[in-house]
Amino acid sequence: MSDLSGHAAERVRPLIRVRQFRDFLDRQVATSELDSIADVARWSGSSTNTQPWRFIVLRDRAAIKRIADAAMPQTRGLLTAPAAIAIVLPDEQGQAVSHAYDEGRAAERILIAASMLGLGAGISWIMPDYRDAIRGILGLPKDRFVRTIVAIGHPSEAAMRPKSAPGAARLPRSEVVLEEKWPQG
């Protein structure tokens, strides 16, 4: 079967271009954009379709900054974020791995959706010692917690600059992508 709509590598290039941003302009994100991103997250796949996550869309900069301040340094990307989406999970015994998998899928789709809309996004982790503080800020019940909050906004000029020299951001393909089996030798 031939590729009628262009070279495969060019077609997936937008996914390769998705990256993390942790510094944003002082500019609001449109409600329609946040709604669209939240819907993409909602439609993420989940293990046995359990859909364990709930998403809290945050537009209140003061609340976002309180979250950032409460859980530093992993939340530094929230300091300038005009919006964010918190991924809320149930605290269920025996489901940690399944829920973490689903959470990661949703977080990555939020990054991709933001990129497709010309926005930037960055994942912030809430370490276990800070989860009660975040639970309080977000008004969560005791059986729910947040480990991932995705900052969303218009990236600053500094954030847009490459973090690595050209060709140094990723290991060479030959070291990462293997054919058929692990190399012998």
C-alpha positions in Angstrom: 0.0 0.0 0.0 1.5 3.4 -1.0 1.5 6.5 1.2 -0.7 8.8 -0.9 -0.6 11.8 1.5 3.1 12.3 2.0 6.1 10.8 3.6 5.3 9.0 6.9 8.0 10.9 8.9 6.6 14.2 7.8 3.1 13.2 8.8 4.1 12.4 12.4 6.5 15.3 12.8 3.9 17.4 14.8 4.1 14.7 17.5 7.9 14.8 17.5 7.7 18.6 18.0 5.5 18.3 21.2 7.7 19.4 24.1 7.4 20.6 27.7 7.1 24.3 28.5 7.5 25.7 32.0 7.4 29.5 31.5 4.4 31.3 30.0 3.4 34.8 28.8 0.9 36.8 30.9 -1.8 36.0 28.4 -5.1 34.2 29.0 -5.9 30.9 27.3 -9.3 31.0 25.6 -12.1 29.0 27.3 -12.8 27.2 24.0 -9.2 26.0 23.9 -9.2 24.8 27.5 -12.6 23.1 26.9 -11.2 21.3 23.8 -8.1 20.2 25.7 -10.2 18.9 28.6 -12.3 16.9 26.1 -9.2 15.4 24.6 -8.1 14.3 28.1 -11.6 12.9 28.8 -11.5 10.8 25.6 -8.1 9.3 26.5 -8.1 5.6 26.7 -8.0 3.9 30.0 -7.4 0.4 31.3 -10.6 -1.7 30.9 -12.3 1.7 30.2 -12.5 2.5 33.9 -11.9 6.2 33.3 -10.6 6.7 36.8 -9.5 10.3 36.3 -11.4 13.5 36.8 -10.1 16.7 35.4 -10.1 20.1 37.2 -9.6 23.0 34.8 -7.9 25.8 36.6 -8.1 29.4 35.3 -7.7 31.2 38.6 -4.0 32.4 38.6 -4.0 32.9 42.3 -5.0 29.2 42.9 -2.5 28.0 40.4 0.2 30.0 42.1 -0.8 28.6 45.5 -0.5 25.1 44.1 3.0 26.0 42.7 4.1 27.5 46.0 2.8 24.5 48.0 4.7 21.8 46.1 8.0 23.3 44.8 10.3 22.6 43.1 8.5 20.1 40.9 5.7 22.7 40.3 7.8 25.6 39.2 6.2 25.4 35.7 2.9 26.5 37.3 4.3 29.8 38.6 3.6 31.7 35.3 0.8 29.4 34.0 -2.4 31.2 33.2 -4.2 27.9 33.2 -3.8 24.3 34.2 -5.5 21.0 34.3 -5.2 18.8 37.4 -5.6 15.1 36.9 -7.5 13.8 39.9 -7.3 10.1 40.7 -9.1 7.8 43.2 -6.8 6.5 46.0 -7.7 2.8 45.6 -5.6 -0.1 46.9 -4.3 -2.4 44.1 -5.0 0.1 41.3 -1.9 2.3 41.5 -0.2 1.0 38.4 -3.3 0.9 36.3 -4.3 4.4 37.3 -0.7 5.7 36.8 -0.8 4.3 33.3 -4.1 6.0 32.5 -2.9 9.2 34.1 0.2 9.3 31.9 -1.9 8.7 28.8 -4.2 11.6 29.6 -1.2 13.9 30.5 0.5 13.2 27.2 -2.7 13.9 25.3 -3.1 17.2 27.1 0.4 18.2 25.9 -0.4 17.1 22.4 -3.7 18.9 22.3 -2.1 22.1 23.6 0.6 21.9 21.0 -2.0 21.4 18.2 -3.7 24.6 19.3 -0.5 26.6 19.2 -0.1 26.6 23.0 2.5 25.1 25.3 2.1 22.8 28.2 4.2 21.2 30.9 3.7 18.5 33.4 4.2 19.2 37.1 4.3 16.4 39.6 2.9 16.6 43.1 5.2 14.6 45.4 3.4 12.5 48.1 4.4 14.9 50.9 2.5 17.8 49.3 -0.6 15.9 48.2 -2.7 16.8 51.3 -1.9 20.6 50.7 -3.0 20.3 47.1 -6.1 18.3 48.1 -7.1 21.2 50.4 -6.5 23.8 47.7 -8.7 21.9 45.2 -11.3 20.8 47.8 -10.8 17.1 47.1 -12.3 14.4 49.3 -9.9 12.2 51.2 -10.3 9.3 48.8 -8.9 11.4 45.8 -5.5 12.9 45.1 -3.5 14.7 42.4 -0.1 13.6 41.3 -0.1 15.4 37.9 -1.0 19.0 37.0 -0.4 20.2 33.5 0.4 23.9 33.1 -1.1 25.4 29.9 -0.4 28.7 28.2 1.4 30.7 25.6 5.1 29.9 26.0 7.5 32.8 26.7 10.4 33.6 24.3 12.8 32.1 26.8 10.8 28.9 27.0 10.8 28.6 23.2 14.6 28.5 23.1 16.2 25.1 22.6 17.4 23.5 25.8 20.0 21.4 24.0 22.5 21.9 21.2 21.2 20.8 17.8 21.4 17.0 17.6 22.0 16.6 21.4 18.4 16.5 22.7 17.9 12.8 22.1 20.1 9.7 22.0 20.9 8.6 18.5 18.2 6.4 17.0 20.7 3.5 16.6 21.0 3.4 20.4 17.3 3.5 21.2 15.4 1.7 18.4 16.4 -1.9 18.0 15.3 -4.4 15.4 13.8 -7.8 16.3 15.9 -8.5 19.5 18.4 -7.1 21.9 21.9 -6.9 20.2 24.3 -9.6 21.1 27.9 -8.9 21.9 
